[in-house]
C-alpha cells in the first residue's frame, strides 16, 4: 500500500537525498521547503524563539492538513524548535536525527560528530545528550567544519562536498568513530567511504531502516 509522506526541509537539496534513499519503496512524497526560517535562526540575533516555534508549528499543521500518513522533518533546527505538546495530530512526526542518535548510542568507544552549520549544533547536541541518558555516558566530540555551509546555501554543492571530503581526510588514521550530523553532508560522507573504505555514520542510513519498520513501507517490487 502506497504511503503519502509530507516532508519539511530547510533546503531544496535535501529532496534528492530523501527520494533517492527511499526510491525502492511505494511512497508519494509531498515536499515543503522553507529556507527562510533557518536563515533567520542562523543570522538574526533578534529573532524571538517563541515566534520561531510558532512558525514551525504552523508549517507542520499545514502539512498535516494535506492528509499525509506521516510527517518527516529533515532540518535539525526545525526539529529543535518543534514543541509536540502544542500539536494534536493523528499521524506520526518523524525526526530525521532520532534513529541516528540511537545508532550513536550503541557505541561505547569515543566518537567524533561533524557539522557544517554552527546554528544546528546546540539544538542537536542537547537532544542527543538527552537521548543518551538511558545509555549512560556517550563519549563524543563535536567538530564544526568552518565556512563550508555557506557553499551549499549558495548552490555550490560540489565545492561543499569536496570541502567536507578534504576535512574528513585528515582523520584517515583516526581510531574514533566518525559521523556527519546533517543530511546535506551525506553525499560527501558516502564518497569518502568509497574512496577510503573508512566508515562514516550518517543520519540517512538509520532513518531508512527506522521508517521501514515504523510505517510498514512496502517495496515497489512487491518483495
C-alpha positions in Angstrom: 0.0 0.0 0.0 1.4 3.4 -1.0 2.2 5.8 1.8 1.8 9.5 1.5 4.6 11.3 3.4 4.9 15.1 3.9 8.5 16.2 4.2 9.6 19.5 5.7 13.1 20.7 4.6 15.2 23.8 5.1 16.9 23.5 1.7 15.9 22.1 -1.7 19.0 19.8 -1.9 17.5 17.6 0.8 14.7 16.5 -1.5 17.0 14.4 -3.7 18.6 12.7 -0.7 15.3 11.6 0.6 13.8 10.4 -2.7 16.9 8.5 -3.7 17.1 6.8 -0.3 13.5 5.6 -0.5 13.4 5.0 -4.2 12.6 1.3 -3.8 9.5 1.9 -1.7 5.9 2.7 -2.6 5.8 6.3 -1.4 4.1 9.5 -2.6 6.2 12.5 -1.3 4.9 15.9 -0.6 7.9 18.2 -0.1 7.7 21.5 1.7 10.8 23.7 1.6 11.4 26.9 3.7 15.0 28.1 3.9 13.9 31.4 5.4 13.4 30.3 9.0 16.8 28.6 9.1 18.4 31.7 7.6 16.9 33.9 10.3 17.7 31.5 13.1 21.3 31.3 11.9 21.8 35.0 11.4 19.2 37.1 13.2 20.2 37.7 16.8 16.9 39.4 17.4 14.6 36.6 16.3 12.1 35.7 19.0 12.4 32.0 20.0 8.6 31.7 20.6 7.9 33.2 17.1 10.2 30.7 15.5 8.4 27.9 17.4 5.1 29.2 16.2 6.3 29.2 12.6 7.4 25.6 12.8 4.1 24.6 14.4 2.2 26.3 11.5 4.3 24.6 8.9 3.7 21.1 10.5 0.0 21.7 10.8 -0.2 22.9 7.2 1.4 19.6 6.1 -0.9 17.6 8.2 -3.9 19.1 6.5 -2.7 17.5 3.3 -3.9 14.2 4.7 -0.5 12.6 4.8 0.3 9.3 6.6 3.4 10.7 8.3 5.4 13.9 8.5 9.2 13.7 8.2 11.3 16.7 9.3 14.8 16.8 7.8 16.1 20.0 9.3 17.6 19.7 12.8 16.9 23.4 13.5 13.2 22.8 12.8 13.3 19.7 15.0 14.8 21.6 17.9 12.1 24.2 17.6 9.2 21.8 17.4 7.1 21.6 20.5 4.9 18.5 20.1 3.0 19.3 23.2 1.3 22.1 21.3 0.3 19.7 18.5 -2.5 17.2 18.3 -2.1 15.3 15.1 -3.2 11.8 14.1 -0.1 10.9 12.1 3.5 10.3 13.4 6.1 13.1 13.2 9.4 11.5 12.3 12.6 13.4 13.2 15.5 12.6 10.9 18.1 12.5 13.6 16.4 10.3 16.2 17.4 7.0 14.5 20.9 8.5 14.1 21.0 9.2 17.8 20.1 5.7 18.6 22.9 4.4 16.3 25.4 6.7 18.0 24.4 5.5 21.4 25.1 1.9 20.5 28.8 2.5 20.6 30.8 2.8 23.8 34.1 4.0 22.2 34.9 7.7 21.7 33.2 9.3 18.6 33.6 12.4 16.5 30.5 14.2 15.2 31.0 16.6 12.3 28.8 19.6 11.4 29.0 22.3 8.8 26.2 24.6 10.1 27.1 26.0 13.6 23.4 27.0 14.1 22.4 23.4 14.3 24.9 22.3 16.8 23.4 23.4 20.1 20.0 22.0 19.5 21.3 18.7 18.1 23.8 18.1 20.9 21.1 19.0 23.5 18.7 16.4 22.1 21.5 13.8 21.6 22.6 14.2 25.2 19.0 13.8 26.4 18.6 10.7 24.2 21.9 9.2 25.5 20.8 9.4 29.2 19.2 6.0 29.1 22.5 4.5 27.9 24.8 6.2 30.4 27.6 8.3 29.1 28.2 8.6 25.4 31.7 9.9 24.6 31.6 12.3 21.6 33.4 15.4 20.4 31.7 17.9 18.2 33.7 19.4 15.3 32.5 22.2 13.1 33.8 22.5 9.5 34.2 26.3 9.3 33.0 28.3 6.3 31.6 25.2 4.5 27.8 25.7 5.0 27.6 28.9 3.0 28.7 27.0 -0.1 25.6 24.8 0.0 23.4 27.8 0.7 24.9 29.4 -2.4 24.1 26.4 -4.6 27.8 25.3 -4.7 27.1 21.7 -3.9 30.2 20.2 -5.4 32.5 22.6 -3.7 30.7 21.9 -0.4 31.1 18.1 -0.8 34.8 18.5 -1.6 35.3 20.7 1.4 33.8 18.0 3.6 35.8 15.2 2.0 39.0 17.2 2.4 38.3 17.8 6.1 37.5 14.1 6.6 40.8 13.1 5.0 42.7 14.4 8.0 41.1 11.7 10.1 42.1 8.7 7.9 44.2 7.3 10.7 41.7 8.2 13.5 40.7 5.5 15.8 37.5 7.2 17.0 34.3 6.5 15.1 33.3 9.3 12.6 29.9 10.6 11.8 28.3 13.5 10.0 25.2 15.0 11.7 23.5 16.8 8.8 21.6 15.5 5.8 23.5 17.9 3.5 26.7 16.1 4.4 25.6 12.6 3.5 26.9 12.6 -0.2 30.4 13.7 0.8 30.5 11.1 3.6 29.5 8.4 1.1 32.1 9.4 -1.4 34.8 9.5 1.3 33.7 6.0 2.3 34.1 4.7 -1.2 37.5 6.3 -1.6 39.0 5.2 1.7 36.9 2.3 3.0 36.6 4.1 6.3 33.0 4.1 7.7 31.3 7.4 8.4 27.9 7.2 10.0 25.2 9.5 8.7 21.5 10.2 9.6 20.0 8.9 6.4 21.0 5.2 6.7 19.5 4.8 10.1 16.4 6.7 9.0 15.5 4.3 6.2 15.6 1.3 8.4 13.6 3.0 11.1 10.9 4.2 8.7 10.5 0.8 7.0 9.6 -0.6 10.4 7.6 2.3 11.7 5.4 2.9 8.7 5.5 -0.7 7.3 6.7 0.6 3.9 6.1 -1.7 1.0 8.6 -2.3 -1.8 7.8 -1.3 -5.3 8.9 -4.7 -6.4 6.4 -6.3 -4.1 9.2 -8.1 -2.2 
